[in-house]
Amino acid sequence: MSKRTIPAKLEEGEMPLNTYSNKAPFKGKIKSVETITGAKATGETCHIIIETDGKIPFWEGQSYGVIPPGTKINSKGKEVPHGTRLYSIASSRYGDQFDGQTASLCVRRAVYVDPETGKEDPAKKGLCSNFLCDAKVGQEIMMTGPTGKVLLLPADQNAPLICVATGTGIAPFRSFWRRCFLENVPGYKFTGLFWLFMGVANSDAKLYDEELQAIQKAFPGNFRLDYALSREGAKNKRGGKMYIQDKVEEYADEIFDLLDNGAHMYFCGLKGMMPGIQDMLERVAKEKGLNYEEWVEGLKHKNQWHVEVY
């Protein structure tokens, strides 16, 4: 796998932050929309490439705001634009074409199924995710940002990265792995271990798996990939469904050792993923004679602990 040349000037300068706001948004254009989940997935996820002409630069791990078109009536009875929805950016700063002219989002279409009828209620579907998944090529998209400084890559290019994702929480990690493995970035050469844990319901719900398999094949010493498929495949050690925390627990000793030695641990996905992960880590910490709260505080203090859930 030969690394791609990129326009290195995007390495210069300070990290961009809030370049565009709700009052003065950026107008991007939809370049492509592709469904990246299979038929048996538990919902539809789309990969959306936006033409930015490089005018809303960002760093890996940041998010964009998207303002869906149209208006709503606010609590005061006034007609106002819709609020901003935040999406983690799923490409590196160089974009999927490696030219710095596009950015990508990974969006799950939010639908509401009525528990009584078992049918989708279109009146309650997610406004912005449906706008994005249904967008046509060339359509205009109003954007804000970039925002976020929680999920940035460490300066140490040898520090192990342990990335724990559920569903579209994989987006920022895709920006990481493209920078680490697919791009020839002057002054940046990743030499550590990149370990991705990905939790999805079944094989059809895997995201970017072809890209991940290619990286694993090309960089076996620097890249590890572990899936937790909750509705198919292996059970956890207690005989229950294999959730993300169960998969991480299988490697708890290694992970605690890596964290002791300067690894960075990242979590991204729905906020419902964290209680199960925290309970598991607390249990493991206890078995190791550690005070969990102090242990996490220590990692946060050294900026090795990065959580962005929504």
C-alpha positions, 0 to 999 in steps of 0.5 A: 500500500503506497502512501498518497502525496498530500498538499502539505501546507495544511500542516501549517498554522494553528488548529482551526476553531469556529471559523464559521458560525450559525450567523455566518455559516459556510456554504458547501456542496454535496459531492456524493452520498453513498449508503455504506451499510448492508441490507441486514444492518440495523439502520442505514448509514451514509458516507457523504462527501462535501466539496469545501474547496479547502475553505473550512479547514480542520484537524483530525478528530474535529466536528462540523455543524450542519444547519438543515434547511427550512425553519421552525417556530420557536417557543416564543412563536417566532419563525427561526432557522433550525439549530445546528447538528454536530457531526464528527468529520470522517476524513482526514484534513486532506479529504477522501481525494487527498487534495484538501478540497473535500470533507466527509461525514458518516451519518446514520439516518434517524428514523422513529418506529412507533412501538404500537404499530411497528411502522416508521412515523415519518413525522418523527424522523431525524431532520438533519440526518435525513436531509443529509442521507437524501441529499443530491449531488450539487445540493448546497449545505450550510455548515459551521465550525470546525469545533472540538479539541477532545479527540485530537491525535497526540503529538507523540507519533509513537504513542499507541492509540486505542480507539473504541467506537460504536456505530457512526462513532467510528468517524473520527477514527477514520480521520486518524487511520487515514492520516496514520496509514494512507497519507505521506505527511511531511513531519508526521510518521505514525510508528505506534500501535493503532488498535480499533475496537468497533461495536456494531449489531452485525456484519452488515452494519460494519463501516469502512471494513474494506479500508480497515482490512487493507490497512491490517494487511499492509501494516500488521505490526501497527494495526489491530482490529477487533469487532464486537457484533452484538447480534451475531457471532461469538458470545461474551465470556458470561454467555451473553451478547458480545457488546463493545465492553466485553470485547475490550475486556478480553484484552484488559491486561494489555490495554492497562499495560499500554495505558501505563506506558503512555497510550491514548484511549479514545471513545466515540459513539452514542453516550449509552456506550459509556456506562457499560465500558466504565463498569467493566473498567472499574471491575478490572481496575479493582481486580488489579488493586487500583482505585478506578476514579484515581486511575482515570483522573491520572490518565485525564491529567496526562491527556491520555483519556478522550471521550466524545459521546452524543 
